[in-house]
Every structure is written in structure tokens, then in C-alpha cells.
Amino acid sequence: MSTQPKRILVLGGTVYLSRTIAQLAIARGDRVTVAARGSSGEPPAGAEFVPIDRSVSGGVDPLRGREFDAVFDVARIPAQVGPVLDALADGAGHWSFISSISAYSEHAAVTDDLYEPAPDDSTDPSVEVYGASKVAIENRVRERLGDRALVTRPGLIVGAGDPVDRLGYWPLRFSEGGEILAPGPKERPVQWIDVEDYANWLLDAADAKLTGTFDAIGGHIGMGAFFDGIADALVDEGVIAERPHLTWVSQEFLLEQEVTPWAGHESLGFWVPSPDYDGHGSRPPGPAVAAGLRLSTLETTVKRWWRANAAAPTLRAGMSRRREGELLAAWHGTEADTAALERYDRERAFAVPPVTAPPG
């Protein structure tokens, strides 16, 4: 890797992955520019902030003509990509586009089939066209940047700063003790990428001028092993003294009870129906690892989340204790103590807005 400070542009840079990229680049000594509307959060300390608005004509003009050694973009709206490329592509030494494994049109099996790309002028932000929009942007970046373009398709990005809390729900819930609803089957595959691992790899790849297209994901394990790893991390941290009391319920029961999968209001993070999404949780990590991606253990990722969030947790996704208690009571054929469960929710500062998120 180069030891010379680089001129880095992060389009976004105020939330989660893009913010983590900016923070780590600053820590490496690079000269970092963050370009965003500024409505989603503050840029990291030490970054130059350039206000832009991709949604309006001329909104990226403050960047026009500037040169950067590396550009990182997480765009999801095809119509907003052309003006950015027009303004910056000629002066970019390397361009990293963060796509998604949601670009793959088949989720039940591991295939390379992609969605048909959305129109280049699409402004549709909906989850329903998320994968198709990412494919369209991938194509446009490759066409414009050629051998300066890196496209990575992350799976579920987890870790400190996660705005959707698909991982965070579980260590927090384990720490509270009591009977815990566990979504079966135990062998259903899950996989993820640690936000810090991913951001570091993207920066390393820009140094090495890596190009091509890669899935950005770790190895997959079963849901049972996933919960074991979370428990091991919390025991090692001294958060819990022993493994939690898990009650495994069937997938059929969860579907009958209309439990929300994956993310959002009253959801179970990481749970999606099997086999419908088994391919989505089984992408091969080997090519990215061979290209320099270094993967943290699950225990390390959980500890990072715990140290960053546990002092004042406010879940933005996941299942309330009341809903969990009602489901467990239904599973056992008993009555739920709703008053006690509501008290638990108040104590854990549970705040879950109705959130939807794409699978990747």
C-alpha cells in the first residue's frame, strides 16, 4: 500500500459505511473530502465538507473539475449518477462503487444472474427496484471509468453505527436474559460483512488500484452457530455469565404469526424464510478474500458493536419485548405478561420506527 497521503472523495460520508470509509481514511493520513447534502449527519472531524445535492440540476457543480486519487460512491438512484460522473470521472484515479448482492435476481440459490438494469434516468428510490437500480449504476460506472472502476457487492453490512440494527438486536436481547425467541431452523445460512473490514478493504483496494467486480461478504454459517458466536463474545466481554435461554420456534410458526423478517418494525434481524433466501445467505467470499479482504471473527464484530452502542442502546429495528412475549406465549399455549413486557420495552429505550430495507 502507498504511504503517501491521497486525495479521497467520499460521496456521502455522514452515515454508516460512507462515514466509516471517511473516518478510516482520515486515520490513515489521507486528505478526505466529504460531499453530501449534510441533512443526515455531520461529516467526520478532519474532513473537508462540500455541500452538494444530486437531486437538483447543477447540484454537483461544486465538485466539477476537481481531481481525486480515489472516489467512493454508494449511490442508489440511477438518474443521480450521470451528473456526478460528468463532473468527476475524468479527474478520478480510481472509482469505487458500492453496489449490493441485491443486484442478483435469484435469492434462493447462488447464481450470477442479475436484474435487468433500471433506466438510467430512473429516480425511483423504492426497495422494489433497488437491485435493478444498482445494476444500472454498475454498468454506467464501468462504461465511464473502464479500468479505473471497482464494483463491490456487499451483503448485510453490520457493526458499530448500523442504522438498521439487524445485528445489534441480538447482543442487546441476549444481555437482557430470560427466554429468547430464536427463529428456526438452526441450520439456515446467514452471512454478513463487518463495516470496518469492508471500509478498510475498499481503501486498500484504492491504494492497489484493484478493479473488477466482487461480492463483499464473509463466510456463511447456520443460525445456531451465529447465536453461539454472539453468546461467546458476550461471555468473553463479561456481559453475560452463561449462554442465553433460547427457545427455537419453527419457520412455519413465524410465518403463521406474520413475523416481519430481516429488518424494520417488529422484525427479527437476520431471519428470512428458507429456502427462499438461502442463496442470499451463501454467497462465496473467496474471490474478495483473495483480493485482500480481511475478515474479522463474528466475536470481534459483536464486541465492536457492544462497545460502541451498549452504553445507551436505542434500537431502530427489531422486535419489542411485548411482541416477543406474545409470540412465546402462543408457542407454549400460555398467556403473556404484557405489563411486565411493556416495562422491559421502556427500560431498554426501545424506539422502532417502521423501517424497510433492501435485502443487501
Long-range contacts (C-beta under 8 A, 24 or more apart in sequence): 1-204, 1-207, 1-208, 2-207, 5-29, 5-30, 5-31, 6-30, 6-31, 6-69, 6-70, 6-206, 6-207, 7-31, 7-33, 7-67, 7-68, 7-69, 7-70, 8-32, 8-33, 8-68, 8-69, 8-70, 8-71, 8-72, 8-206, 9-33, 9-35, 9-63, 9-66, 9-68, 9-70, 9-71, 9-72, 9-88, 9-92, 10-34, 10-35, 10-47, 10-72, 11-35, 11-36, 11-71, 11-72, 11-73, 11-74, 11-75, 11-84, 12-36, 12-72, 12-73, 12-74, 13-43, 13-44, 13-47, 14-38, 14-40, 14-41, 14-42, 14-43, 15-40, 15-41, 15-161, 15-163, 16-157, 16-161, 16-162, 16-163, 16-195, 17-74, 17-98, 17-154, 17-157, 17-195, 17-198, 17-199, 18-72, 18-74, 19-43, 19-44, 19-161, 20-159, 20-161, 20-195, 20-196, 20-198, 20-199, 21-72, 21-199, 21-202, 21-203, 22-47, 24-196, 24-199, 24-200, 24-203, 25-203, 28-203, 33-66, 33-68, 35-60, 35-62, 35-63, 54-80, 54-83, 54-84, 55-80, 55-123, 59-83, 60-84, 60-87, 60-88, 61-87, 63-87, 63-88, 64-88, 65-91, 66-91, 67-91, 67-92, 67-93, 68-92, 68-93, 69-93, 69-94, 69-206, 70-94, 70-95, 70-96, 70-203, 70-206, 71-95, 71-96, 72-96, 72-98, 72-202, 72-206, 73-97, 73-98, 73-141, 74-98, 75-137, 76-125, 76-130, 76-133, 76-134, 76-137, 77-122, 77-123, 77-124, 77-125, 77-133, 78-117, 78-118, 78-119, 78-120, 78-121, 78-122, 78-123, 78-133, 78-136, 78-137, 78-140, 79-120, 79-121, 79-122, 79-123, 80-123, 81-120, 81-137, 81-140, 81-141, 82-120, 82-140, 85-140, 85-141, 85-144, 85-145, 89-144, 89-145, 92-145, 92-148, 93-148, 93-209, 94-148, 94-150, 94-206, 94-209, 95-141, 95-145, 95-148, 95-149, 95-150, 96-150, 96-152, 96-202, 96-205, 96-206, 97-137, 97-138, 97-141, 97-149, 97-150, 97-151, 97-152, 98-152, 98-154, 98-202, 99-134, 99-135, 99-137, 99-138, 99-151, 99-152, 99-153, 99-154, 100-130, 100-131, 100-134, 100-153, 100-154, 100-358, 100-360, 101-153, 101-154, 101-155, 101-215, 101-217, 101-280, 101-283, 101-359, 101-360, 102-130, 102-131, 102-134, 102-358, 102-359, 102-360, 103-131, 103-134, 103-135, 103-138, 103-153, 103-360, 104-131, 104-153, 104-279, 104-280, 105-131, 106-279, 107-276, 107-277, 107-279, 107-280, 107-359, 108-275, 108-276, 108-277, 108-278, 108-279, 108-280, 109-278, 109-279, 110-279, 110-282, 110-283, 110-284, 111-279, 127-356, 127-357, 127-358, 130-358, 130-360, 131-358, 131-360, 138-213, 147-211, 148-209, 148-211, 149-211, 150-202, 150-205, 150-206, 150-210, 150-211, 150-212, 150-213, 150-214, 151-212, 151-213, 151-214, 152-198, 152-202, 152-213, 152-214, 152-215, 152-216, 152-288, 153-213, 153-214, 153-215, 153-216, 153-360, 154-193, 154-198, 154-215, 154-216, 154-217, 154-360, 155-191, 155-192, 155-193, 155-215, 155-216, 155-217, 155-218, 155-280, 155-281, 155-283, 155-360, 156-191, 156-192, 156-193, 156-270, 156-360, 157-192, 157-193, 157-194, 157-195, 157-198, 158-192, 158-193, 158-194, 158-195, 158-301, 158-305, 159-194, 159-195, 159-196, 159-301, 159-304, 159-305, 159-308, 160-195, 160-196, 160-304, 160-305, 160-307, 160-308, 160-309, 161-195, 161-308, 162-195, 162-305, 163-316, 164-263, 164-316, 164-317, 164-355, 164-357, 165-263, 165-269, 165-315, 165-316, 165-317, 165-318, 166-262, 166-263, 166-269, 166-270, 166-317, 166-357, 167-192, 167-269, 167-270, 167-301, 167-302, 167-305, 168-269, 168-305, 168-309, 168-313, 168-315, 168-318, 169-268, 169-269, 169-315, 169-317, 169-318, 169-319, 170-227, 170-230, 170-269, 170-270, 171-230, 171-233, 171-234, 171-239, 171-302, 171-305, 171-306, 171-310, 172-309, 172-310, 172-313, 172-315, 172-318, 172-348, 173-318, 174-230, 174-231, 174-234, 174-239, 174-240, 174-244, 175-234, 175-239, 175-240, 175-310, 176-321, 176-344, 176-348, 177-240, 177-244, 177-245, 178-245, 179-245, 179-247, 179-328, 180-244, 180-245, 180-246, 180-247, 180-324, 181-247, 181-249, 181-268, 181-319, 181-324, 181-327, 181-328, 181-331, 182-223, 182-227, 182-246, 182-247, 182-248, 182-249, 183-223, 183-248, 183-249, 183-251, 183-254, 183-259, 183-268, 183-271, 184-223, 184-248, 184-249, 184-250, 184-251, 185-223, 185-248, 185-250, 185-251, 185-274, 186-222, 186-223, 186-224, 186-248, 187-222, 187-223, 187-224, 188-222, 188-223, 188-251, 188-271, 188-274, 188-278, 188-281, 189-220, 189-221, 189-222, 189-274, 189-278, 189-281, 189-282, 190-220, 190-221, 190-222, 190-223, 190-226, 190-270, 190-281, 191-217, 191-218, 191-219, 191-220, 191-221, 191-281, 191-282, 191-283, 191-285, 192-217, 192-218, 192-270, 192-301, 193-217, 193-218, 193-295, 194-218, 194-295, 194-296, 194-300, 194-301, 194-304, 196-296, 196-304, 197-293, 197-294, 197-295, 197-296, 198-293, 200-294, 201-288, 201-292, 201-293, 201-294, 204-292, 205-291, 205-292, 208-292, 210-291, 210-292, 212-291, 214-287, 214-288, 214-291, 214-293, 215-283, 215-284, 215-285, 215-287, 215-288, 216-288, 216-293, 217-283, 217-285, 217-288, 218-285, 218-295, 219-285, 219-295, 220-281, 220-282, 220-283, 221-298, 223-270, 223-271, 226-270, 226-298, 229-297, 229-298, 229-299, 229-302, 230-298, 230-302, 232-299, 233-298, 233-299, 233-300, 233-302, 233-303, 233-306, 234-302, 234-306, 236-299, 236-303, 237-303, 237-306, 239-306, 239-310, 247-328, 247-331, 249-327, 249-331, 253-330, 253-331, 257-327, 257-330, 259-319, 259-327, 262-357, 262-359, 263-317, 263-355, 263-356, 263-357, 264-317, 264-352, 264-354, 264-355, 264-356, 264-357, 265-317, 265-352, 265-353, 265-354, 265-355, 266-318, 266-319, 266-320, 266-323, 266-352, 267-317, 267-318, 267-319, 268-318, 268-319, 269-317, 269-318, 272-359, 277-359, 280-359, 312-349, 313-348, 313-349, 314-349, 314-350, 314-351, 315-348, 315-349, 315-350, 315-351, 315-352, 316-351, 316-352, 316-353, 316-355, 317-352, 317-355, 317-357, 318-350, 318-352, 320-345, 320-350, 320-352, 321-345, 321-348, 321-350
